[in-house]
């Protein structure tokens, strides 16, 4: 993730403060593109949701391998395929 200081942006201090202290979410647009400014708490929640989804997917794959429905790829072959 890229990090920049608030002083390098044009986000008004009052908006930044509302995000930090009140958890307000802000949509920033430029032409037809959108990005969002969210609080640290929201970011931590998003990461936790992603981690939970990743764990659930890994458990489902592990179960399919255990049942013989899917075969695990050898680590060496996976590394070669990824160029590692």
SULKABEL-V110146 format. One record per residue. PSI is psi in degrees with one decimal (999 if undefined). OMEGA is omega in degrees with one decimal (none if undefined). D_CENTER is the distance of its C-alpha to the mean C-alpha in whole Angstrom. Layout:
# SULKABEL-V110146
[[PSI,OMEGA,D_CENTER] [PSI,OMEGA,D_CENTER]]
This chain:
# SULKABEL-V110146
[[134.8,176.3,9] [138.1,178.1,13] [132.8,172.9,15] [154.4,178.6,18] [152.6,179.3,20] [-31.2,-178.8,21] [-19.0,178.6,24] [-1.0,179.8,23] [171.5,175.8,22] [16.3,-179.9,24] [124.3,179.4,23] [143.5,-179.7,26] [-37.2,-178.4,26] [-38.5,177.7,26] [-47.5,179.3,23] [-44.3,-179.4,21] [-39.0,179.3,23] [-36.1,176.8,22] [-47.8,-176.9,19] [-48.0,-170.5,19] [-26.4,-177.0,22] [-4.9,179.2,22] [16.8,179.1,18] [145.6,176.2,19] [138.7,-175.5,16] [129.7,174.1,18] [129.7,178.8,17] [125.7,-177.4,18] [149.5,172.1,20] [114.1,-173.4,22] [-123.1,-179.7,24] [12.8,-178.4,22] [150.7,179.4,19] [141.0,167.6,16] [164.4,-175.4,14] [141.7,174.8,13] [118.0,-177.9,14] [163.3,-179.1,13] [164.4,175.9,14] [-40.0,179.5,13] [-42.9,177.8,13] [-39.7,179.1,11] [-42.0,178.1,8] [-39.2,177.0,9] [-44.5,178.4,10] [-44.1,178.1,7] [-40.1,179.0,5] [-40.9,177.8,9] [-44.4,178.2,9] [-43.5,179.0,6] [-41.6,179.1,9] [-43.2,178.8,12] [-41.0,178.0,11] [-43.5,179.6,11] [-43.6,179.1,14] [-43.4,179.3,16] [-42.3,179.0,16] [-40.6,178.7,17] [-38.7,178.0,20] [-41.8,178.8,21] [-43.6,178.3,21] [-40.5,179.3,23] [-40.7,178.4,25] [-36.6,176.7,26] [-44.2,179.8,27] [-38.5,-179.8,29] [-7.2,-178.7,31] [10.8,179.9,31] [-17.9,-178.3,30] [150.1,-178.3,27] [136.1,178.4,28] [140.7,177.6,26] [136.4,176.8,26] [139.8,-176.2,28] [-40.8,-179.6,25] [-43.1,179.0,28] [-38.6,179.2,28] [-43.7,178.5,24] [-43.5,179.3,24] [-42.8,-179.3,27] [-35.6,-179.6,25] [-3.4,179.4,22] [30.7,-179.2,24] [999,none,24]]
